[in-house]
Amino acid sequence: MSEREPRWQVRGDVAWTGSGDRFVAMALATPEKQPLVLEGPAALIWQTLSEGPLAETDVVAQVAELAGIEPGVITDDVAAFLRQLEDAKLASCG
């Protein structure tokens, strides 16, 4: 990981609960939106983000390890999902 690589994290204005293979998150900045249920691979990504700011490559590596697969298999999918979380105001990168 490059020291300059932006880091992903759960936004501070997000309420969330859960553990293991199921999480529920709600962006408090947009209370008109419904809470988002995160299961399966989405839960693995959320669990990883909840552990603190991480570079995208580190998120991919940790999720791949948790899932028992090679990082290259999931790189594009994880990147796309991180951007969906950002668009939903649940995660930020900076």
C-alpha positions as CSV (number, residue, x, y, z in Angstrom):
1,M,0.0,0.0,0.0
2,S,1.2,3.5,-0.8
3,E,1.2,6.0,2.0
4,R,-0.6,8.3,-0.4
5,E,-3.3,5.9,-1.2
6,P,-6.7,7.3,0.0
7,R,-8.3,5.4,2.8
8,W,-11.9,4.2,3.1
9,Q,-13.9,4.2,6.3
10,V,-17.4,4.2,7.7
11,R,-18.6,7.8,7.8
12,G,-19.0,9.3,11.3
13,D,-22.6,10.2,10.7
14,V,-23.7,6.6,10.1
15,A,-25.7,4.5,12.6
16,W,-25.1,0.8,12.2
17,T,-25.4,-2.4,14.0
18,G,-24.8,-6.1,13.4
19,S,-22.0,-8.7,13.4
20,G,-20.8,-11.6,11.5
21,D,-22.7,-12.0,8.2
22,R,-25.3,-9.3,8.7
23,F,-25.2,-5.6,9.3
24,V,-27.7,-2.8,9.0
25,A,-26.5,0.8,8.3
26,M,-28.3,4.1,8.0
27,A,-26.9,7.4,6.8
28,L,-28.0,10.0,9.3
29,A,-27.2,12.7,6.7
30,T,-30.0,11.4,4.6
31,P,-32.7,10.2,7.0
32,E,-35.3,10.0,4.3
33,K,-33.5,6.9,2.9
34,Q,-34.2,3.4,4.3
35,P,-31.5,1.6,6.3
36,L,-29.4,-0.7,4.2
37,V,-29.1,-4.4,5.0
38,L,-25.6,-5.8,4.3
39,E,-25.3,-9.5,4.0
40,G,-22.9,-12.0,2.4
41,P,-20.0,-10.3,0.6
42,A,-21.4,-6.8,1.5
43,A,-21.2,-7.7,5.2
44,L,-17.5,-8.8,4.8
45,I,-16.7,-5.4,3.2
46,W,-18.6,-3.6,5.9
47,Q,-16.9,-5.6,8.7
48,T,-13.5,-4.7,7.2
49,L,-14.4,-1.0,6.9
50,S,-15.7,-0.9,10.5
51,E,-12.2,-1.8,11.7
52,G,-10.8,1.6,10.7
53,P,-9.5,3.6,7.7
54,L,-8.0,1.3,5.1
55,A,-6.6,1.8,1.6
56,E,-8.7,0.1,-1.1
57,T,-6.0,-2.4,-1.8
58,D,-6.1,-3.4,1.9
59,V,-9.9,-3.6,2.0
60,V,-9.7,-6.0,-1.0
61,A,-6.9,-8.1,0.6
62,Q,-8.7,-8.4,3.9
63,V,-12.1,-9.3,2.3
64,A,-10.3,-11.8,0.1
65,E,-8.7,-13.4,3.1
66,L,-12.0,-13.6,5.0
67,A,-13.7,-15.1,1.9
68,G,-10.8,-17.5,1.2
69,I,-10.3,-16.3,-2.3
70,E,-7.6,-14.5,-4.3
71,P,-7.8,-10.7,-4.2
72,G,-7.7,-10.4,-8.0
73,V,-11.0,-12.2,-8.2
74,I,-12.9,-9.6,-6.2
75,T,-10.9,-6.3,-6.8
76,D,-13.4,-4.8,-9.3
77,D,-16.5,-5.9,-7.3
78,V,-15.1,-4.5,-4.0
79,A,-14.1,-1.2,-5.7
80,A,-17.6,-0.9,-7.2
81,F,-19.3,-1.6,-3.9
82,L,-17.1,0.9,-2.0
83,R,-18.3,3.5,-4.4
84,Q,-21.9,2.5,-3.9
85,L,-21.4,2.9,-0.1
86,E,-19.9,6.3,-0.8
87,D,-22.9,7.3,-3.0
88,A,-25.2,6.2,-0.2
89,K,-23.3,8.4,2.2
90,L,-22.3,5.3,4.3
91,A,-18.6,5.4,3.6
92,S,-16.0,8.0,2.7
93,C,-12.6,8.0,1.1
94,G,-9.9,10.5,1.7
